[in-house]
Structures are given as structure tokens and as C-alpha cells.
């Protein structure tokens, strides 16, 4: 099986590092899927988006990401987010509370939307 080296890093910490067979991310240009041997590219992550990683060993990793970039070479993917959290760390009730709060800022709403999406995508796997 073909594999690539993947790092998922936020400003405050490294969330995951290892080998994977597939990475999916929400970018400003749309959803993109990356497999080993992909053409090199640099992309911008959306505010309040998600990243999914299919590791060679283990279960799928889903993370809520807020802004940042990712770079792809033939055998590496580096996701560099402004902030991120693994779906299992998301307090989904708090995120849904932000979504129902009419006084929440646009930025807070986008972050909460990404957290809820990550939680739901993780629950679907």
C-alpha cells in the first residue's frame, strides 16, 4: 500500500504525525483529497473547516481546524493550522451553544461550526 508522511500541527501543539494513505481538507477552493504521489501544491484552509486523515495503521483521525495552510509533495502532507482540535476533544454541546447564541461573533460561529462538523464526521466513522 502506498503511503505518505503526514503532520497535523496547530500553533499551540502537534496534534498528529504519522503515515497515512489519504488526507482530506476543506480549502478556500473547495474540498480536496490527497493520496500518495499527488502533485505538489500549497492550499489555504477555510476558517472553521475540518481535516480527515486515514492512517496506514489505526482509525481515521478527524480534526476541526481554523485557518492556516497545507503543503503537499509526492510523499508528504503538512497541515499547519492557526488552531485545531481533534474531534474526540470537541465539547459538542458548548459548540452547539455558540451556534444558538445570537450574540456570538462571526469568528466564534465559524469555529463552532468546524467543531460540530468534526464531531459529526468522527461519529460517522
N, CA, C and O atoms as CSV, one atom per row, in Angstrom:
chain,resi,resn,atom,element,x,y,z
A,1,UNK,N,N,0.844,-1.180,0.000
A,1,UNK,CA,C,0.000,0.000,0.000
A,1,UNK,C,C,0.888,1.242,0.000
A,1,UNK,O,O,1.850,1.326,0.764
A,2,UNK,N,N,0.561,2.199,-0.856
A,2,UNK,CA,C,1.301,3.453,-0.900
A,2,UNK,C,C,0.968,4.278,0.334
A,2,UNK,O,O,-0.156,4.238,0.836
A,3,UNK,N,N,1.939,5.012,0.810
A,3,UNK,CA,C,1.734,5.837,1.999
A,3,UNK,C,C,2.509,7.127,1.888
A,3,UNK,O,O,3.405,7.272,1.056
A,4,UNK,N,N,2.145,8.061,2.745
A,4,UNK,CA,C,2.822,9.354,2.782
A,4,UNK,C,C,2.964,9.788,4.232
A,4,UNK,O,O,2.212,9.344,5.100
A,5,UNK,N,N,3.912,10.639,4.483
A,5,UNK,CA,C,4.142,11.196,5.811
A,5,UNK,C,C,3.201,12.383,5.997
A,5,UNK,O,O,3.108,13.255,5.133
A,6,UNK,N,N,2.490,12.407,7.154
A,6,UNK,CA,C,1.519,13.468,7.404
A,6,UNK,C,C,1.776,14.070,8.781
A,6,UNK,O,O,1.994,13.350,9.755
A,7,UNK,N,N,1.747,15.393,8.849
A,7,UNK,CA,C,1.816,16.126,10.115
A,7,UNK,C,C,0.632,17.070,10.182
A,7,UNK,O,O,0.369,17.821,9.242
A,8,UNK,N,N,-0.083,17.030,11.300
A,8,UNK,CA,C,-1.172,17.952,11.579
A,8,UNK,C,C,-0.736,18.779,12.778
A,8,UNK,O,O,-0.663,18.277,13.899
A,9,UNK,N,N,-0.446,20.062,12.526
A,9,UNK,CA,C,0.144,20.928,13.546
A,9,UNK,C,C,-0.669,22.207,13.668
A,9,UNK,O,O,-1.048,22.812,12.666
A,10,UNK,N,N,-0.931,22.611,14.908
A,10,UNK,CA,C,-1.541,23.904,15.186
A,10,UNK,C,C,-0.474,24.772,15.842
A,10,UNK,O,O,0.578,24.269,16.237
A,11,UNK,N,N,-0.730,26.040,15.959
A,11,UNK,CA,C,0.238,26.957,16.560
A,11,UNK,C,C,0.656,26.469,17.942
A,11,UNK,O,O,1.832,26.532,18.299
A,12,UNK,N,N,-0.315,25.980,18.720
A,12,UNK,CA,C,-0.032,25.615,20.103
A,12,UNK,C,C,0.491,24.196,20.305
A,12,UNK,O,O,1.045,23.901,21.363
A,13,UNK,N,N,0.330,23.289,19.303
A,13,UNK,CA,C,0.785,21.915,19.503
A,13,UNK,C,C,0.696,21.089,18.230
A,13,UNK,O,O,0.032,21.462,17.263
A,14,UNK,N,N,1.393,19.947,18.262
A,14,UNK,CA,C,1.279,18.961,17.194
A,14,UNK,C,C,0.145,18.018,17.578
A,14,UNK,O,O,0.169,17.423,18.655
A,15,UNK,N,N,-0.842,17.881,16.707
A,15,UNK,CA,C,-1.995,17.037,17.007
A,15,UNK,C,C,-1.776,15.592,16.570
A,15,UNK,O,O,-2.192,14.660,17.259
A,16,UNK,N,N,-1.117,15.407,15.417
A,16,UNK,CA,C,-0.901,14.049,14.923
A,16,UNK,C,C,0.243,14.049,13.927
A,16,UNK,O,O,0.436,15.003,13.174
A,17,UNK,N,N,0.993,12.966,13.939
A,17,UNK,CA,C,2.079,12.783,12.984
A,17,UNK,C,C,2.200,11.296,12.716
A,17,UNK,O,O,2.159,10.495,13.650
A,18,UNK,N,N,2.348,10.915,11.457
A,18,UNK,CA,C,2.493,9.506,11.125
A,18,UNK,C,C,2.379,9.284,9.626
A,18,UNK,O,O,2.519,10.214,8.832
A,19,UNK,N,N,2.123,8.038,9.253
A,19,UNK,CA,C,1.961,7.709,7.842
A,19,UNK,C,C,0.488,7.461,7.549
A,19,UNK,O,O,-0.233,6.888,8.367
A,20,UNK,N,N,0.054,7.895,6.384
A,20,UNK,CA,C,-1.354,7.787,6.008
A,20,UNK,C,C,-1.473,7.441,4.529
A,20,UNK,O,O,-0.536,7.602,3.748
A,21,UNK,N,N,-2.664,6.958,4.176
A,21,UNK,CA,C,-2.932,6.636,2.780
A,21,UNK,C,C,-3.831,7.680,2.118
A,21,UNK,O,O,-3.972,7.693,0.895
A,22,UNK,N,N,-4.447,8.569,2.934
A,22,UNK,CA,C,-5.362,9.572,2.386
A,22,UNK,C,C,-5.531,10.720,3.377
A,22,UNK,O,O,-5.588,10.505,4.587
A,23,UNK,N,N,-5.609,11.938,2.850
A,23,UNK,CA,C,-5.898,13.137,3.650
A,23,UNK,C,C,-6.939,13.954,2.896
A,23,UNK,O,O,-6.843,14.132,1.682
A,24,UNK,N,N,-7.924,14.442,3.622
A,24,UNK,CA,C,-8.964,15.279,3.047
A,24,UNK,C,C,-9.014,16.582,3.835
A,24,UNK,O,O,-8.910,16.573,5.061
A,25,UNK,N,N,-9.173,17.707,3.129
A,25,UNK,CA,C,-9.217,19.008,3.800
A,25,UNK,C,C,-10.176,19.943,3.081
A,25,UNK,O,O,-10.379,19.846,1.871
A,26,UNK,N,N,-10.760,20.852,3.855
A,26,UNK,CA,C,-11.607,21.895,3.286
A,26,UNK,C,C,-10.730,23.111,3.030
A,26,UNK,O,O,-10.123,23.660,3.949
A,27,UNK,N,N,-10.674,23.524,1.771
A,27,UNK,CA,C,-9.840,24.657,1.399
A,27,UNK,C,C,-10.702,25.791,0.859
A,27,UNK,O,O,-11.902,25.630,0.637
A,28,UNK,N,N,-10.077,26.922,0.658
A,28,UNK,CA,C,-10.798,28.066,0.099
A,28,UNK,C,C,-11.243,27.791,-1.339
A,28,UNK,O,O,-12.103,28.494,-1.869
A,29,UNK,N,N,-10.658,26.771,-1.967
A,29,UNK,CA,C,-11.025,26.391,-3.336
A,29,UNK,C,C,-11.999,25.220,-3.362
A,29,UNK,O,O,-12.453,24.820,-4.434
A,30,UNK,N,N,-12.328,24.663,-2.192
A,30,UNK,CA,C,-13.235,23.516,-2.112
A,30,UNK,C,C,-12.589,22.357,-1.374
A,30,UNK,O,O,-11.459,22.466,-0.901
A,31,UNK,N,N,-13.302,21.255,-1.279
A,31,UNK,CA,C,-12.806,20.044,-0.622
A,31,UNK,C,C,-11.742,19.395,-1.505
A,31,UNK,O,O,-11.902,19.307,-2.723
A,32,UNK,N,N,-10.657,18.941,-0.878
A,32,UNK,CA,C,-9.599,18.291,-1.650
A,32,UNK,C,C,-9.192,16.998,-0.955
A,32,UNK,O,O,-9.126,16.929,0.272
A,33,UNK,N,N,-8.923,15.986,-1.754
A,33,UNK,CA,C,-8.422,14.718,-1.245
A,33,UNK,C,C,-7.018,14.493,-1.768
A,33,UNK,O,O,-6.743,14.712,-2.947
A,34,UNK,N,N,-6.129,14.054,-0.885
A,34,UNK,CA,C,-4.720,13.863,-1.242
A,34,UNK,C,C,-4.354,12.402,-1.013
A,34,UNK,O,O,-4.611,11.846,0.055
A,35,UNK,N,N,-3.755,11.791,-2.022
A,35,UNK,CA,C,-3.237,10.429,-1.911
A,35,UNK,C,C,-1.742,10.461,-2.217
A,35,UNK,O,O,-1.259,11.426,-2.810
A,36,UNK,N,N,-0.997,9.418,-1.823
A,36,UNK,CA,C,0.440,9.382,-2.133
A,36,UNK,C,C,0.674,9.591,-3.629
A,36,UNK,O,O,-0.066,9.067,-4.462
A,37,UNK,N,N,1.697,10.354,-3.955
A,37,UNK,CA,C,2.031,10.643,-5.348
A,37,UNK,C,C,1.299,11.851,-5.913
A,37,UNK,O,O,1.425,12.144,-7.102
A,38,UNK,N,N,0.537,12.557,-5.082
A,38,UNK,CA,C,-0.210,13.734,-5.539
A,38,UNK,C,C,0.757,14.801,-6.043
A,38,UNK,O,O,1.898,14.887,-5.588
A,39,UNK,N,N,0.294,15.594,-6.969
A,39,UNK,CA,C,1.075,16.730,-7.456
A,39,UNK,C,C,1.346,17.698,-6.299
A,39,UNK,O,O,0.475,17.892,-5.451
A,40,UNK,N,N,2.515,18.298,-6.249
A,40,UNK,CA,C,2.801,19.287,-5.195
A,40,UNK,C,C,1.832,20.466,-5.287
A,40,UNK,O,O,1.474,20.918,-6.374
A,41,UNK,N,N,1.423,20.942,-4.128
A,41,UNK,CA,C,0.567,22.122,-4.082
A,41,UNK,C,C,0.610,22.743,-2.705
A,41,UNK,O,O,1.035,22.126,-1.728
A,42,UNK,N,N,0.160,23.975,-2.658
A,42,UNK,CA,C,0.024,24.711,-1.406
A,42,UNK,C,C,-1.409,25.215,-1.376
A,42,UNK,O,O,-1.866,25.832,-2.339
A,43,UNK,N,N,-2.130,24.960,-0.281
A,43,UNK,CA,C,-3.529,25.363,-0.185
A,43,UNK,C,C,-3.799,26.120,1.088
A,43,UNK,O,O,-3.058,26.004,2.064
A,44,UNK,N,N,-4.868,26.899,1.075
A,44,UNK,CA,C,-5.303,27.652,2.253
A,44,UNK,C,C,-6.529,26.958,2.835
A,44,UNK,O,O,-7.500,26.696,2.125
A,45,UNK,N,N,-6.478,26.662,4.141
A,45,UNK,CA,C,-7.595,26.029,4.832
A,45,UNK,C,C,-8.681,27.052,5.114
A,45,UNK,O,O,-8.390,28.225,5.352
A,46,UNK,N,N,-9.933,26.611,5.087
A,46,UNK,CA,C,-11.034,27.530,5.402
A,46,UNK,C,C,-11.101,27.759,6.907
A,46,UNK,O,O,-10.610,26.956,7.701
A,47,UNK,N,N,-11.710,28.859,7.271
A,47,UNK,CA,C,-11.973,29.155,8.676
A,47,UNK,C,C,-13.097,28.226,9.128
A,47,UNK,O,O,-14.150,28.184,8.492
A,48,UNK,N,N,-12.893,27.489,10.206
A,48,UNK,CA,C,-13.927,26.583,10.706
A,48,UNK,C,C,-14.120,25.352,9.859
A,48,UNK,O,O,-15.246,24.881,9.702
A,49,UNK,N,N,-13.044,24.817,9.308
A,49,UNK,CA,C,-13.129,23.629,8.468
A,49,UNK,C,C,-12.718,22.366,9.199
A,49,UNK,O,O,-12.531,22.364,10.416
A,50,UNK,N,N,-12.580,21.295,8.439
A,50,UNK,CA,C,-12.146,20.023,9.000
A,50,UNK,C,C,-11.053,19.416,8.137
A,50,UNK,O,O,-10.930,19.710,6.948
A,51,UNK,N,N,-10.257,18.554,8.780
A,51,UNK,CA,C,-9.250,17.750,8.089
A,51,UNK,C,C,-9.468,16.311,8.534
A,51,UNK,O,O,-9.644,16.048,9.724
A,52,UNK,N,N,-9.459,15.379,7.589
A,52,UNK,CA,C,-9.571,13.952,7.894
A,52,UNK,C,C,-8.312,13.252,7.391
A,52,UNK,O,O,-7.819,13.536,6.299
A,53,UNK,N,N,-7.806,12.337,8.207
A,53,UNK,CA,C,-6.601,11.581,7.857
A,53,UNK,C,C,-6.929,10.101,8.001
A,53,UNK,O,O,-7.491,9.678,9.011
A,54,UNK,N,N,-6.578,9.318,6.990
A,54,UNK,CA,C,-6.732,7.867,7.054
A,54,UNK,C,C,-5.331,7.289,7.253
A,54,UNK,O,O,-4.573,7.150,6.293
A,55,UNK,N,N,-4.985,6.950,8.510
A,55,UNK,CA,C,-3.650,6.417,8.792
A,55,UNK,C,C,-3.475,5.021,8.188
A,55,UNK,O,O,-4.448,4.309,7.938
A,56,UNK,N,N,-2.220,4.652,7.962
A,56,UNK,CA,C,-1.925,3.309,7.482
A,56,UNK,C,C,-2.332,2.299,8.555
A,56,UNK,O,O,-2.890,1.249,8.235
A,57,UNK,N,N,-2.060,2.604,9.809
A,57,UNK,CA,C,-2.455,1.766,10.940
A,57,UNK,C,C,-3.367,2.565,11.850
A,57,UNK,O,O,-3.013,3.670,12.262
A,58,UNK,N,N,-4.527,2.030,12.169
A,58,UNK,CA,C,-5.393,2.712,13.117
A,58,UNK,C,C,-6.626,3.298,12.482
A,58,UNK,O,O,-6.880,3.136,11.288
A,59,UNK,N,N,-7.395,3.990,13.320
A,59,UNK,CA,C,-8.663,4.569,12.902
A,59,UNK,C,C,-8.482,5.956,12.308
A,59,UNK,O,O,-7.483,6.634,12.551
A,60,UNK,N,N,-9.472,6.359,11.525
A,60,UNK,CA,C,-9.455,7.671,10.882
A,60,UNK,C,C,-9.378,8.770,11.935
A,60,UNK,O,O,-10.016,8.689,12.984
A,61,UNK,N,N,-8.591,9.794,11.638
A,61,UNK,CA,C,-8.443,10.956,12.511
A,61,UNK,C,C,-9.195,12.111,11.872
A,61,UNK,O,O,-9.016,12.396,10.688
A,62,UNK,N,N,-10.040,12.778,12.658
A,62,UNK,CA,C,-10.768,13.949,12.184
A,62,UNK,C,C,-10.447,15.092,13.132
A,62,UNK,O,O,-10.436,14.914,14.350
A,63,UNK,N,N,-10.187,16.263,12.570
A,63,UNK,CA,C,-9.871,17.432,13.391
A,63,UNK,C,C,-10.627,18.647,12.870
A,63,UNK,O,O,-10.828,18.807,11.666
A,64,UNK,N,N,-11.040,19.493,13.799
A,64,UNK,CA,C,-11.591,20.805,13.459
A,64,UNK,C,C,-10.398,21.748,13.329
A,64,UNK,O,O,-9.565,21.819,14.234
A,65,UNK,N,N,-10.308,22.464,12.225
A,65,UNK,CA,C,-9.199,23.398,12.022
A,65,UNK,C,C,-9.769,24.783,11.725
A,65,UNK,O,O,-10.833,24.923,11.121
A,66,UNK,N,N,-9.045,25.783,12.160
A,66,UNK,CA,C,-9.474,27.153,11.928
A,66,UNK,C,C,-8.340,27.902,11.260
A,66,UNK,O,O,-7.401,28.361,11.910
A,67,UNK,N,N,-8.451,28.016,9.945
A,67,UNK,CA,C,-7.460,28.749,9.180
A,67,UNK,C,C,-6.131,28.042,9.093
A,67,UNK,O,O,-5.907,27.023,9.747
A,68,UNK,N,N,-5.258,28.588,8.285
A,68,UNK,CA,C,-3.929,28.031,8.103
A,68,UNK,C,C,-3.721,27.551,6.683
A,68,UNK,O,O,-4.461,27.912,5.768
A,69,UNK,N,N,-2.690,26.723,6.518
A,69,UNK,CA,C,-2.287,26.254,5.196
A,69,UNK,C,C,-1.940,24.780,5.237
A,69,UNK,O,O,-1.772,24.197,6.308
A,70,UNK,N,N,-1.836,24.186,4.064
A,70,UNK,CA,C,-1.276,22.847,3.977
A,70,UNK,C,C,-0.391,22.796,2.747
A,70,UNK,O,O,-0.637,23.475,1.750
A,71,UNK,N,N,0.636,21.980,2.841
A,71,UNK,CA,C,1.525,21.799,1.698
A,71,UNK,C,C,1.599,20.321,1.377
A,71,UNK,O,O,1.559,19.467,2.263
A,72,UNK,N,N,1.708,20.041,0.092
A,72,UNK,CA,C,1.722,18.663,-0.392
A,72,UNK,C,C,2.911,18.481,-1.324
A,72,UNK,O,O,3.148,19.294,-2.217
A,73,UNK,N,N,3.652,17.407,-1.102
A,73,UNK,CA,C,4.649,16.941,-2.060
A,73,UNK,C,C,4.248,15.518,-2.423
A,73,UNK,O,O,3.206,15.044,-1.972
A,74,UNK,N,N,5.037,14.836,-3.216
A,74,UNK,CA,C,4.693,13.487,-3.653
A,74,UNK,C,C,4.510,12.528,-2.481
A,74,UNK,O,O,3.719,11.589,-2.569
A,75,UNK,N,N,5.239,12.756,-1.374
A,75,UNK,CA,C,5.138,11.801,-0.264
A,75,UNK,C,C,4.973,12.463,1.107
A,75,UNK,O,O,5.198,11.812,2.127
A,76,UNK,N,N,4.587,13.739,1.152
A,76,UNK,CA,C,4.344,14.396,2.441
A,76,UNK,C,C,3.144,15.336,2.358
A,76,UNK,O,O,2.868,15.938,1.320
A,77,UNK,N,N,2.442,15.441,3.487
A,77,UNK,CA,C,1.382,16.430,3.651
A,77,UNK,C,C,1.619,17.092,4.996
A,77,UNK,O,O,1.726,16.412,6.016
A,78,UNK,N,N,1.701,18.408,5.000
A,78,UNK,CA,C,1.863,19.169,6.228
A,78,UNK,C,C,0.667,20.097,6.360
A,78,UNK,O,O,0.442,20.958,5.509
A,79,UNK,N,N,-0.101,19.917,7.432
A,79,UNK,CA,C,-1.244,20.770,7.714
A,79,UNK,C,C,-0.828,21.688,8.852
A,79,UNK,O,O,-0.536,21.228,9.956
A,80,UNK,N,N,-0.802,22.993,8.579
A,80,UNK,CA,C,-0.363,23.995,9.544
A,80,UNK,C,C,-1.540,24.919,9.831
A,80,UNK,O,O,-1.792,25.868,9.089
A,81,UNK,N,N,-2.257,24.632,10.912
A,81,UNK,CA,C,-3.479,25.365,11.241
A,81,UNK,C,C,-3.207,26.451,12.272
A,81,UNK,O,O,-2.314,26.316,13.108
A,82,UNK,N,N,-3.980,27.523,12.207
A,82,UNK,CA,C,-3.897,28.560,13.235
A,82,UNK,C,C,-4.324,27.979,14.574
A,82,UNK,O,O,-3.677,28.212,15.595
A,83,UNK,N,N,-5.408,27.226,14.567
A,83,UNK,CA,C,-5.833,26.486,15.749
A,83,UNK,C,C,-6.529,25.218,15.275
A,83,UNK,O,O,-7.095,25.181,14.183
A,84,UNK,N,N,-6.483,24.180,16.102
A,84,UNK,CA,C,-7.094,22.904,15.734
A,84,UNK,C,C,-7.326,22.069,16.970
A,84,UNK,O,O,-6.649,22.223,17.987
A,85,UNK,N,N,-8.309,21.169,16.864
A,85,UNK,CA,C,-8.528,20.204,17.925
A,85,UNK,C,C,-9.075,18.928,17.303
A,85,UNK,O,O,-9.849,18.962,16.346
A,86,UNK,N,N,-8.653,17.804,17.869
A,86,UNK,CA,C,-9.133,16.519,17.408
A,86,UNK,C,C,-10.609,16.389,17.731
A,86,UNK,O,O,-11.071,16.925,18.739
A,87,UNK,N,N,-11.355,15.687,16.892
A,87,UNK,CA,C,-12.799,15.554,17.069
A,87,UNK,C,C,-13.151,14.991,18.441
A,87,UNK,O,O,-14.156,15.392,19.028
A,88,UNK,N,N,-12.351,14.077,18.958
A,88,UNK,CA,C,-12.607,13.490,20.263
A,88,UNK,C,C,-12.453,14.464,21.417
A,88,UNK,O,O,-12.919,14.191,22.523
A,89,UNK,N,N,-11.805,15.594,21.175
A,89,UNK,CA,C,-11.610,16.619,22.201
A,89,UNK,C,C,-12.705,17.692,22.187
A,89,UNK,O,O,-12.771,18.530,23.085
A,90,UNK,N,N,-13.557,17.658,21.169
A,90,UNK,CA,C,-14.569,18.699,20.989
A,90,UNK,C,C,-15.670,18.572,22.031
A,90,UNK,O,O,-16.211,17.488,22.249
A,91,UNK,N,N,-15.997,19.686,22.670
A,91,UNK,CA,C,-17.167,19.773,23.546
A,91,UNK,C,C,-18.321,20.200,22.641
A,91,UNK,O,O,-18.572,21.390,22.452
A,92,UNK,N,N,-19.013,19.213,22.090
A,92,UNK,CA,C,-20.030,19.491,21.076
A,92,UNK,C,C,-21.195,20.296,21.638
A,92,UNK,O,O,-21.773,21.110,20.919
A,93,UNK,N,N,-21.552,20.095,22.885
A,93,UNK,CA,C,-22.656,20.868,23.477
A,93,UNK,C,C,-22.279,22.343,23.581
A,93,UNK,O,O,-23.108,23.213,23.313
A,94,UNK,N,N,-21.042,22.631,23.967
A,94,UNK,CA,C,-20.587,24.024,24.029
A,94,UNK,C,C,-20.568,24.642,22.637
A,94,UNK,O,O,-20.959,25.796,22.463
A,95,UNK,N,N,-20.113,23.875,21.641
A,95,UNK,CA,C,-20.081,24.381,20.260
A,95,UNK,C,C,-21.494,24.662,19.765
A,95,UNK,O,O,-21.733,25.691,19.133
A,96,UNK,N,N,-22.421,23.770,20.040
A,96,UNK,CA,C,-23.811,23.989,19.626
A,96,UNK,C,C,-24.417,25.184,20.371
A,96,UNK,O,O,-25.263,25.898,19.833
A,97,UNK,N,N,-23.975,25.389,21.613
A,97,UNK,CA,C,-24.425,26.550,22.362
A,97,UNK,C,C,-23.998,27.856,21.696
A,97,UNK,O,O,-24.763,28.819,21.655
A,98,UNK,N,N,-22.781,27.881,21.180
A,98,UNK,CA,C,-22.295,29.067,20.467
A,98,UNK,C,C,-23.145,29.303,19.220
A,98,UNK,O,O,-23.486,30.442,18.901
A,99,UNK,N,N,-23.486,28.214,18.514
A,99,UNK,CA,C,-24.282,28.353,17.292
A,99,UNK,C,C,-25.688,28.892,17.564
A,99,UNK,O,O,-26.282,29.538,16.701
A,100,UNK,N,N,-26.215,28.633,18.745
A,100,UNK,CA,C,-27.551,29.125,19.063
A,100,UNK,C,C,-27.531,30.486,19.775
A,100,UNK,O,O,-28.583,31.041,20.091
A,101,UNK,N,N,-26.332,31.014,20.022
A,101,UNK,CA,C,-26.172,32.293,20.702
A,101,UNK,C,C,-26.149,33.417,19.668
A,101,UNK,O,O,-25.196,33.542,18.899
A,102,UNK,N,N,-27.186,34.220,19.654
A,102,UNK,CA,C,-27.279,35.296,18.655
A,102,UNK,C,C,-26.229,36.382,18.846
A,102,UNK,O,O,-26.002,37.184,17.940
A,103,UNK,N,N,-25.582,36.420,20.018
A,103,UNK,CA,C,-24.562,37.447,20.250
A,103,UNK,C,C,-23.151,36.953,19.907
A,103,UNK,O,O,-22.185,37.702,20.054
A,104,UNK,N,N,-23.024,35.708,19.456
A,104,UNK,CA,C,-21.706,35.164,19.100
A,104,UNK,C,C,-21.163,35.875,17.866
A,104,UNK,O,O,-21.907,36.195,16.939
A,105,UNK,N,N,-19.869,36.114,17.869
A,105,UNK,CA,C,-19.242,36.781,16.717
A,105,UNK,C,C,-19.182,35.826,15.526
A,105,UNK,O,O,-19.331,34.613,15.672
A,106,UNK,N,N,-18.964,36.394,14.364
A,106,UNK,CA,C,-18.848,35.598,13.139
A,106,UNK,C,C,-17.707,34.588,13.252
A,106,UNK,O,O,-17.843,33.446,12.813
A,107,UNK,N,N,-16.601,34.997,13.828
A,107,UNK,CA,C,-15.448,34.119,14.013
A,107,UNK,C,C,-15.784,32.964,14.970
A,107,UNK,O,O,-15.426,31.816,14.709
A,108,UNK,N,N,-16.466,33.272,16.072
A,108,UNK,CA,C,-16.863,32.237,17.034
A,108,UNK,C,C,-17.810,31.226,16.388
A,108,UNK,O,O,-17.725,30.028,16.658
A,109,UNK,N,N,-18.706,31.712,15.541
A,109,UNK,CA,C,-19.651,30.827,14.851
A,109,UNK,C,C,-18.912,29.899,13.892
A,109,UNK,O,O,-19.198,28.702,13.851
A,110,UNK,N,N,-17.968,30.431,13.121
A,110,UNK,CA,C,-17.206,29.579,12.188
A,110,UNK,C,C,-16.421,28.503,12.927
A,110,UNK,O,O,-16.390,27.349,12.499
A,111,UNK,N,N,-15.792,28.876,14.030
A,111,UNK,CA,C,-15.040,27.895,14.824
A,111,UNK,C,C,-15.993,26.823,15.351
A,111,UNK,O,O,-15.684,25.634,15.277
A,112,UNK,N,N,-17.131,27.225,15.873
A,112,UNK,CA,C,-18.111,26.270,16.408
A,112,UNK,C,C,-18.643,25.359,15.306
A,112,UNK,O,O,-18.841,24.166,15.538
A,113,UNK,N,N,-18.876,25.897,14.118
A,113,UNK,CA,C,-19.338,25.072,13.006
A,113,UNK,C,C,-18.311,24.000,12.654
A,113,UNK,O,O,-18.670,22.848,12.410
A,114,UNK,N,N,-17.037,24.378,12.629
A,114,UNK,CA,C,-15.981,23.402,12.346
A,114,UNK,C,C,-15.916,22.322,13.413
A,114,UNK,O,O,-15.718,21.147,13.102
A,115,UNK,N,N,-16.081,22.716,14.665
A,115,UNK,CA,C,-16.058,21.737,15.759
A,115,UNK,C,C,-17.209,20.750,15.646
A,115,UNK,O,O,-17.020,19.547,15.829
A,116,UNK,N,N,-18.396,21.253,15.344
A,116,UNK,CA,C,-19.555,20.365,15.210
A,116,UNK,C,C,-19.370,19.431,14.011
A,116,UNK,O,O,-19.660,18.238,14.109
A,117,UNK,N,N,-18.893,19.959,12.885
A,117,UNK,CA,C,-18.650,19.115,11.700
A,117,UNK,C,C,-17.639,18.022,12.006
A,117,UNK,O,O,-17.838,16.866,11.631
A,118,UNK,N,N,-16.558,18.379,12.684
A,118,UNK,CA,C,-15.531,17.382,13.027
A,118,UNK,C,C,-16.117,16.313,13.935
A,118,UNK,O,O,-15.872,15.124,13.730
A,119,UNK,N,N,-16.882,16.720,14.930
A,119,UNK,CA,C,-17.508,15.776,15.852
A,119,UNK,C,C,-18.430,14.821,15.085
A,119,UNK,O,O,-18.383,13.609,15.293
A,120,UNK,N,N,-19.268,15.373,14.197
A,120,UNK,CA,C,-20.209,14.545,13.444
A,120,UNK,C,C,-19.498,13.620,12.462
A,120,UNK,O,O,-19.902,12.466,12.316
A,121,UNK,N,N,-18.464,14.087,11.791
A,121,UNK,CA,C,-17.713,13.226,10.854
A,121,UNK,C,C,-17.007,12.110,11.596
A,121,UNK,O,O,-16.898,10.993,11.089
A,122,UNK,N,N,-16.529,12.404,12.789
A,122,UNK,CA,C,-15.871,11.384,13.592
A,122,UNK,C,C,-16.885,10.342,14.063
A,122,UNK,O,O,-16.574,9.152,14.112
A,123,UNK,N,N,-18.088,10.782,14.406
A,123,UNK,CA,C,-19.143,9.866,14.860
A,123,UNK,C,C,-19.604,8.950,13.733
A,123,UNK,O,O,-20.040,7.826,13.982
A,124,UNK,N,N,-19.506,9.435,12.478
A,124,UNK,CA,C,-19.927,8.647,11.323
A,124,UNK,C,C,-18.947,7.535,10.958
A,124,UNK,O,O,-19.296,6.614,10.219
A,125,UNK,N,N,-17.723,7.620,11.474
A,125,UNK,CA,C,-16.717,6.616,11.079
A,125,UNK,C,C,-16.772,5.374,11.923
A,125,UNK,O,O,-15.991,4.448,11.710
